Amino acid sequence: LAQAVFLRQPQSPPASSFSAAMAAGCMGSRLRALMQKECVALPGAFNGLVGRLVAEHGFKGTYLSGAALTASMGLPDIGIASVDVFSAKIREIVAVSNLPMIADADTGFGEAEMVRKTVEDYAAAGAAGLHIEDQVFPKRCGHLDGKTLVEINTFADKVERARQASERCSGGQFIICARTDAAGVPSEGFDRAVQRATEYVAAGADMIFPEGLHSKEEFARFAEEMRKLKGPAPNGGPFMLANMTEFGKTPYLTVDEFSKLGYHCVIFPVTTLRSAMQPVQEVLTLLKNEGTVEPFLNRMYSRKELYNTLQYTPGVEWTYPSQTNKD
């Protein structure tokens, strides 16, 4: 018997995908507008509950760290979590926090084709923007030694593809941030990092993330070099992102200090995860040794506090997503 061949007609994306992309453009616009006025603190949120707490404490944006996300999964930060895992987590956090988010996209999850898909997926999930980095895969945490970088032209091509995808899915409002790790690579160095960042801006980056800088002077010099370029930042050049991670190569600086050095947002990528995990260690030790957690109760997040954060009253209908930030 002859087999019938059925050709599927191309289908238009569902209306929800358009609304999601429009929302991403809106989130990108919101964060851009904030950065025109102030240096925005972006505490890391590794799940929806932490995203709610970030909003509850009055922060105007948040950040999804690949290191925090993978650590919460019991995995190292070497780029093995998929774009689908990241996108699902973005959606989870943004839906309940209603905060603009910059999200880590590691090395872009592949070459040009995957970079485009990553932008589209992150935009549809509700992120305001993403950053990709110029390391060779498998990548390492930016504050570790032994990193290897791809060629400038190779990464600039990725940035260009990301820019094209942003234009397509958000009218260009979805933020494309290019991270360079060159300053911490002995064969590259600070001047080479500036050269790389300059090429990435020319390729279409809205924002530059110089990773692993060692001093206030380096942060100031880098921002000064970037202001010589064309870009959307208030005083010229691209928006500038600073990474205030703990236990790294960067000295501990305040958001105000970064602002004065020429930065428009500061991420605190793993702060909330690290701060949460130490008490978990302590309560588990107590439970193992004593067989009870009663001495720890005054350090716990109470049922009442949890319900308040979730905006939940038992016996009263709860309406999803009941966003914490009402702006």
KAFEN-V328538 format. One record per residue. PSI is psi in whole degrees, -180 to 180 (999 if undefined). D_LAST is the distance of its C-alpha to the last C-alpha in Angstrom with 1 decimal. Layout:
{{PSI:D_LAST} {PSI:D_LAST}}
//
This chain:
{{136:62.8} {141:60.7} {133:57.1} {141:54.6} {123:51.9} {127:48.6} {124:46.3} {133:42.6} {141:41.0} {138:37.9} {143:34.8} {147:31.6} {148:28.6} {156:26.7} {-31:23.9} {-33:21.5} {-35:22.5} {-44:21.6} {-36:18.2} {-43:17.6} {-39:18.9} {-40:16.8} {-39:13.7} {-41:15.3} {-39:15.9} {-45:12.3} {-42:11.5} {-42:14.6} {-41:13.6} {-46:10.3} {-39:12.7} {-44:15.4} {-41:13.7} {-44:12.8} {-18:16.4} {-22:17.8} {-27:16.8} {167:17.3} {120:18.7} {124:15.9} {130:17.0} {85:16.7} {145:18.2} {138:19.8} {122:18.8} {1:21.8} {177:20.5} {-37:17.7} {-44:18.3} {-37:18.2} {-42:14.9} {-43:13.6} {-38:15.4} {-46:14.1} {-41:10.4} {-32:12.1} {9:13.9} {9:11.1} {150:11.8} {-4:9.6} {173:11.6} {176:14.5} {141:18.0} {116:20.4} {133:23.9} {-36:27.0} {-44:29.0} {-42:26.7} {-49:26.3} {-38:30.1} {-39:31.0} {-20:29.0} {-1:31.3} {25:34.4} {153:34.9} {164:35.4} {75:33.3} {15:35.8} {26:33.8} {-9:35.1} {142:31.9} {166:31.3} {-32:28.5} {-39:28.0} {-46:27.4} {-45:24.8} {-41:23.0} {-39:23.0} {-38:21.5} {-49:18.7} {-44:17.9} {-46:18.2} {-47:15.8} {-37:13.0} {-40:13.2} {-24:12.5} {-33:10.4} {39:7.9} {142:8.9} {137:11.0} {135:14.5} {131:17.9} {138:20.6} {132:24.2} {22:26.6} {-126:29.8} {13:32.5} {6:30.9} {22:32.7} {-157:35.6} {-157:36.8} {-43:35.5} {-42:35.1} {-31:33.0} {-44:30.9} {-47:30.0} {-39:29.3} {-45:27.1} {-47:24.8} {-45:24.7} {-44:24.2} {-40:21.4} {-46:19.6} {-30:20.1} {-16:18.8} {5:15.4} {153:16.2} {-22:15.2} {178:18.9} {164:22.0} {142:24.9} {156:28.5} {159:31.5} {27:35.1} {159:36.9} {141:39.6} {139:38.8} {136:39.0} {172:36.7} {161:36.5} {139:34.0} {-16:33.6} {17:35.1} {156:38.3} {169:41.5} {17:43.3} {150:40.7} {139:42.0} {153:40.3} {168:40.7} {152:42.1} {-47:40.0} {-35:40.6} {-46:39.8} {-37:36.3} {-35:35.7} {-40:36.5} {-44:33.8} {-43:31.3} {-43:32.5} {-37:32.1} {-42:28.5} {-44:27.8} {-42:29.5} {-38:27.4} {-42:24.1} {-40:25.4} {-43:26.4} {-14:23.3} {11:20.5} {22:22.3} {1:22.5} {-27:18.8} {126:19.1} {129:20.2} {111:23.8} {128:24.7} {123:28.5} {134:29.7} {133:33.2} {12:35.2} {-31:38.2} {-29:38.2} {10:39.2} {118:41.8} {-36:45.3} {-6:46.5} {-84:43.5} {179:42.2} {-50:39.9} {-37:41.3} {-35:41.2} {-42:37.5} {-43:36.9} {-45:39.0} {-48:37.2} {-37:33.7} {-43:35.2} {-36:36.4} {-35:33.1} {-43:31.3} {-30:34.0} {-12:33.4} {9:29.8} {133:27.7} {-24:24.5} {146:24.4} {138:27.3} {95:27.5} {109:30.8} {145:31.6} {28:34.0} {152:34.5} {-10:36.7} {164:36.1} {-37:34.0} {-41:36.6} {-42:36.0} {-44:32.2} {-45:32.9} {-41:35.7} {-47:33.6} {-39:30.7} {-42:33.4} {-39:35.0} {-30:31.9} {-15:31.1} {-13:34.4} {166:33.0} {146:31.0} {178:27.3} {-5:23.7} {155:23.3} {-38:23.3} {23:26.9} {158:28.2} {-177:28.6} {162:26.2} {150:23.2} {132:24.6} {133:23.6} {144:25.4} {111:26.1} {70:26.5} {159:28.2} {153:30.6} {31:34.3} {-157:34.3} {-14:35.9} {134:33.2} {157:33.6} {113:30.9} {153:28.8} {166:25.7} {-41:22.5} {-40:23.8} {-44:27.2} {-38:25.8} {-45:23.9} {-24:27.3} {-6:29.0} {23:27.0} {149:24.3} {-16:20.7} {152:19.4} {124:21.2} {145:21.3} {78:22.5} {-44:23.6} {9:25.8} {-49:25.0} {-37:23.4} {-48:26.1} {-41:28.9} {-31:27.7} {-37:27.5} {-30:30.8} {-48:33.0} {-33:32.5} {-44:33.1} {-45:36.4} {-43:37.3} {-34:36.8} {-37:38.6} {-44:41.5} {-47:41.6} {-42:41.7} {-42:44.4} {-36:46.5} {-17:46.1} {12:45.3} {156:42.5} {8:39.0} {-41:39.3} {-14:39.6} {-6:36.2} {-38:34.2} {-7:32.9} {-2:31.3} {155:29.6} {111:26.0} {165:27.0} {-43:26.5} {-45:24.6} {-42:22.2} {-47:21.8} {-36:21.1} {-43:18.5} {-38:16.7} {-7:17.1} {45:16.0} {130:19.5} {116:22.1} {134:25.5} {-7:27.0} {133:23.7} {132:22.5} {130:19.6} {118:17.4} {141:16.5} {0:14.2} {63:12.5} {141:9.6} {-48:9.2} {121:5.7} {-2:3.8} {999:0.0}}
//
